[in-house]
Amino acid sequence: GFGEEIAARIAGELFTSLDAPVGRVAALDTWVGYHPNLEAEILPQVDTIATEMDRILAF
């Protein structure tokens, strides 16, 4: 998607200027059901995003 392209360009063109690696959080590579429980399992949740942010900030 759009965000992935931006992350790839930043990592590719500005790699030596970065203080930490580029991180991404995305939905699982599968279809998304309409039931709230299915959506919660497949789509990124607050905990997933916070974990990735902590990983990058700890770099």
DRENTI-740934 format. One record per atom (N, C-alpha, C, O): residue number from 0; residue in one letter; x, y, z. Coordinates in nm, 3 decimals, decimal comma, m for minus. Layout:
<atoms>
ATOM   num   residu      east     north        up
ATOM   NUM        A         X         Y         Z
...
</atoms>
This chain:
<atoms>
ATOM   num   residu      east     north        up
ATOM     0        G     0,080    m0,117     0,000
ATOM     0        G     0,000     0,000     0,000
ATOM     0        G     0,086     0,126     0,000
ATOM     0        G     0,208     0,121    m0,016
ATOM     1        F     0,021     0,236     0,018
ATOM     1        F     0,085     0,367     0,014
ATOM     1        F     0,190     0,382     0,123
ATOM     1        F     0,302     0,425     0,097
ATOM     2        G     0,154     0,346     0,246
ATOM     2        G     0,249     0,358     0,358
ATOM     2        G     0,370     0,270     0,341
ATOM     2        G     0,481     0,309     0,377
ATOM     3        E     0,349     0,151     0,286
ATOM     3        E     0,461     0,060     0,262
ATOM     3        E     0,559     0,119     0,161
ATOM     3        E     0,681     0,105     0,176
ATOM     4        E     0,507     0,184     0,060
ATOM     4        E     0,593     0,248    m0,040
ATOM     4        E     0,674     0,361     0,022
ATOM     4        E     0,793     0,375    m0,007
ATOM     5        I     0,612     0,441     0,107
ATOM     5        I     0,685     0,548     0,174
ATOM     5        I     0,795     0,491     0,263
ATOM     5        I     0,908     0,539     0,261
ATOM     6        A     0,763     0,387     0,341
ATOM     6        A     0,862     0,324     0,428
ATOM     6        A     0,978     0,267     0,347
ATOM     6        A     1,094     0,281     0,387
ATOM     7        A     0,949     0,205     0,234
ATOM     7        A     1,054     0,147     0,150
ATOM     7        A     1,145     0,257     0,094
ATOM     7        A     1,266     0,240     0,089
ATOM     8        R     1,087     0,366     0,052
ATOM     8        R     1,169     0,475    m0,003
ATOM     8        R     1,255     0,540     0,104
ATOM     8        R     1,372     0,571     0,080
ATOM     9        I     1,199     0,561     0,222
ATOM     9        I     1,278     0,618     0,331
ATOM     9        I     1,394     0,526     0,365
ATOM     9        I     1,508     0,571     0,378
ATOM    10        A     1,366     0,397     0,379
ATOM    10        A     1,471     0,300     0,412
ATOM    10        A     1,575     0,292     0,302
ATOM    10        A     1,694     0,278     0,330
ATOM    11        G     1,532     0,300     0,178
ATOM    11        G     1,625     0,288     0,066
ATOM    11        G     1,710     0,411     0,042
ATOM    11        G     1,829     0,400     0,012
ATOM    12        E     1,650     0,528     0,054
ATOM    12        E     1,721     0,651     0,019
ATOM    12        E     1,787     0,721     0,138
ATOM    12        E     1,883     0,795     0,120
ATOM    13        L     1,738     0,698     0,257
ATOM    13        L     1,790     0,769     0,374
ATOM    13        L     1,846     0,673     0,480
ATOM    13        L     1,857     0,711     0,596
ATOM    14        F     1,880     0,552     0,440
ATOM    14        F     1,922     0,449     0,535
ATOM    14        F     2,033     0,496     0,627
ATOM    14        F     2,027     0,474     0,748
ATOM    15        T     2,135     0,561     0,573
ATOM    15        T     2,249     0,603     0,654
ATOM    15        T     2,216     0,718     0,748
ATOM    15        T     2,291     0,745     0,843
ATOM    16        S     2,105     0,787     0,724
ATOM    16        S     2,065     0,899     0,810
ATOM    16        S     1,969     0,858     0,921
ATOM    16        S     1,940     0,937     1,010
ATOM    17        L     1,918     0,736     0,916
ATOM    17        L     1,820     0,691     1,013
ATOM    17        L     1,885     0,656     1,146
ATOM    17        L     1,995     0,602     1,150
ATOM    18        D     1,817     0,688     1,255
ATOM    18        D     1,863     0,652     1,389
ATOM    18        D     1,815     0,513     1,429
ATOM    18        D     1,871     0,451     1,520
ATOM    19        A     1,712     0,463     1,361
ATOM    19        A     1,655     0,332     1,391
ATOM    19        A     1,597     0,275     1,262
ATOM    19        A     1,572     0,349     1,167
ATOM    20        P     1,575     0,145     1,258
ATOM    20        P     1,517     0,086     1,137
ATOM    20        P     1,372     0,130     1,118
ATOM    20        P     1,304     0,169     1,213
ATOM    21        V     1,325     0,123     0,996
ATOM    21        V     1,186     0,154     0,965
ATOM    21        V     1,103     0,034     1,008
ATOM    21        V     1,136    m0,080     0,977
ATOM    22        G     0,996     0,059     1,080
ATOM    22        G     0,906    m0,048     1,123
ATOM    22        G     0,770    m0,033     1,057
ATOM    22        G     0,728     0,078     1,023
ATOM    23        R     0,703    m0,146     1,039
ATOM    23        R     0,570    m0,143     0,980
ATOM    23        R     0,477    m0,231     1,061
ATOM    23        R     0,516    m0,335     1,113
ATOM    24        V     0,353    m0,187     1,071
ATOM    24        V     0,247    m0,266     1,132
ATOM    24        V     0,135    m0,272     1,030
ATOM    24        V     0,088    m0,168     0,983
ATOM    25        A     0,092    m0,392     0,997
ATOM    25        A    m0,011    m0,407     0,894
ATOM    25        A    m0,106    m0,520     0,931
ATOM    25        A    m0,079    m0,599     1,022
ATOM    26        A    m0,216    m0,526     0,860
ATOM    26        A    m0,310    m0,636     0,878
ATOM    26        A    m0,246    m0,766     0,829
ATOM    26        A    m0,153    m0,764     0,748
ATOM    27        L    m0,296    m0,877     0,880
ATOM    27        L    m0,249    m1,007     0,832
ATOM    27        L    m0,283    m1,021     0,684
ATOM    27        L    m0,376    m0,958     0,636
ATOM    28        D    m0,209    m1,103     0,614
ATOM    28        D    m0,229    m1,122     0,471
ATOM    28        D    m0,340    m1,224     0,447
ATOM    28        D    m0,316    m1,337     0,407
ATOM    29        T    m0,462    m1,181     0,473
ATOM    29        T    m0,578    m1,266     0,455
ATOM    29        T    m0,701    m1,178     0,439
ATOM    29        T    m0,694    m1,057     0,456
ATOM    30        W    m0,813    m1,239     0,407
ATOM    30        W    m0,938    m1,163     0,395
ATOM    30        W    m0,983    m1,119     0,534
ATOM    30        W    m0,948    m1,182     0,634
ATOM    31        V    m1,060    m1,013     0,539
ATOM    31        V    m1,110    m0,962     0,667
ATOM    31        V    m1,260    m0,991     0,674
ATOM    31        V    m1,337    m0,943     0,591
ATOM    32        G    m1,299    m1,069     0,773
ATOM    32        G    m1,441    m1,099     0,791
ATOM    32        G    m1,515    m0,979     0,847
ATOM    32        G    m1,455    m0,884     0,896
ATOM    33        Y    m1,645    m0,986     0,841
ATOM    33        Y    m1,727    m0,874     0,888
ATOM    33        Y    m1,759    m0,881     1,036
ATOM    33        Y    m1,811    m0,785     1,093
ATOM    34        H    m1,728    m0,992     1,099
ATOM    34        H    m1,757    m1,006     1,241
ATOM    34        H    m1,651    m0,932     1,322
ATOM    34        H    m1,532    m0,942     1,291
ATOM    35        P    m1,690    m0,857     1,425
ATOM    35        P    m1,593    m0,780     1,504
ATOM    35        P    m1,479    m0,864     1,561
ATOM    35        P    m1,366    m0,817     1,567
ATOM    36        N    m1,507    m0,988     1,602
ATOM    36        N    m1,400    m1,073     1,654
ATOM    36        N    m1,297    m1,107     1,547
ATOM    36        N    m1,177    m1,112     1,575
ATOM    37        L    m1,343    m1,129     1,424
ATOM    37        L    m1,251    m1,158     1,314
ATOM    37        L    m1,168    m1,034     1,281
ATOM    37        L    m1,047    m1,045     1,260
ATOM    38        E    m1,231    m0,919     1,277
ATOM    38        E    m1,158    m0,796     1,250
ATOM    38        E    m1,052    m0,771     1,355
ATOM    38        E    m0,940    m0,731     1,323
ATOM    39        A    m1,086    m0,793     1,481
ATOM    39        A    m0,991    m0,770     1,590
ATOM    39        A    m0,871    m0,862     1,580
ATOM    39        A    m0,761    m0,826     1,622
ATOM    40        E    m0,890    m0,982     1,527
ATOM    40        E    m0,781    m1,078     1,515
ATOM    40        E    m0,689    m1,045     1,397
ATOM    40        E    m0,569    m1,072     1,404
ATOM    41        I    m0,743    m0,988     1,292
ATOM    41        I    m0,668    m0,966     1,168
ATOM    41        I    m0,607    m0,827     1,159
ATOM    41        I    m0,493    m0,812     1,114
ATOM    42        L    m0,681    m0,725     1,201
ATOM    42        L    m0,633    m0,588     1,189
ATOM    42        L    m0,539    m0,552     1,304
ATOM    42        L    m0,552    m0,607     1,413
ATOM    43        P    m0,444    m0,460     1,280
ATOM    43        P    m0,353    m0,419     1,388
ATOM    43        P    m0,431    m0,360     1,506
ATOM    43        P    m0,525    m0,283     1,488
ATOM    44        Q    m0,390    m0,398     1,624
ATOM    44        Q    m0,453    m0,349     1,746
ATOM    44        Q    m0,356    m0,256     1,819
ATOM    44        Q    m0,238    m0,248     1,784
ATOM    45        V    m0,406    m0,186     1,918
ATOM    45        V    m0,324    m0,090     1,993
ATOM    45        V    m0,200    m0,159     2,049
ATOM    45        V    m0,090    m0,102     2,043
ATOM    46        D    m0,215    m0,279     2,104
ATOM    46        D    m0,100    m0,350     2,161
ATOM    46        D     0,006    m0,380     2,057
ATOM    46        D     0,125    m0,368     2,084
ATOM    47        T    m0,037    m0,420     1,937
ATOM    47        T     0,057    m0,450     1,829
ATOM    47        T     0,135    m0,325     1,789
ATOM    47        T     0,257    m0,330     1,771
ATOM    48        I     0,065    m0,215     1,776
ATOM    48        I     0,129    m0,089     1,738
ATOM    48        I     0,224    m0,043     1,848
ATOM    48        I     0,336     0,000     1,820
ATOM    49        A     0,180    m0,051     1,973
ATOM    49        A     0,265    m0,009     2,085
ATOM    49        A     0,391    m0,094     2,096
ATOM    49        A     0,498    m0,041     2,125
ATOM    50        T     0,379    m0,224     2,073
ATOM    50        T     0,496    m0,312     2,077
ATOM    50        T     0,597    m0,275     1,971
ATOM    50        T     0,717    m0,272     1,998
ATOM    51        E     0,551    m0,246     1,850
ATOM    51        E     0,642    m0,206     1,742
ATOM    51        E     0,706    m0,071     1,772
ATOM    51        E     0,825    m0,052     1,745
ATOM    52        M     0,630     0,021     1,828
ATOM    52        M     0,686     0,151     1,864
ATOM    52        M     0,793     0,135     1,972
ATOM    52        M     0,899     0,198     1,964
ATOM    53        D     0,767     0,052     2,072
ATOM    53        D     0,867     0,028     2,177
ATOM    53        D     0,993    m0,034     2,120
ATOM    53        D     1,104     0,002     2,162
ATOM    54        R     0,979    m0,126     2,025
ATOM    54        R     1,095    m0,191     1,963
ATOM    54        R     1,182    m0,089     1,890
ATOM    54        R     1,304    m0,091     1,902
ATOM    55        I     1,118     0,000     1,817
ATOM    55        I     1,193     0,101     1,741
ATOM    55        I     1,257     0,202     1,836
ATOM    55        I     1,373     0,240     1,818
ATOM    56        L     1,183     0,246     1,937
ATOM    56        L     1,237     0,345     2,030
ATOM    56        L     1,351     0,289     2,115
ATOM    56        L     1,436     0,365     2,162
ATOM    57        A     1,354     0,159     2,135
ATOM    57        A     1,461     0,097     2,213
ATOM    57        A     1,587     0,074     2,131
ATOM    57        A     1,689     0,032     2,186
ATOM    58        F     1,582     0,099     2,002
ATOM    58        F     1,696     0,074     1,914
ATOM    58        F     1,815     0,158     1,953
ATOM    58        F     1,920     0,150     1,889
</atoms>
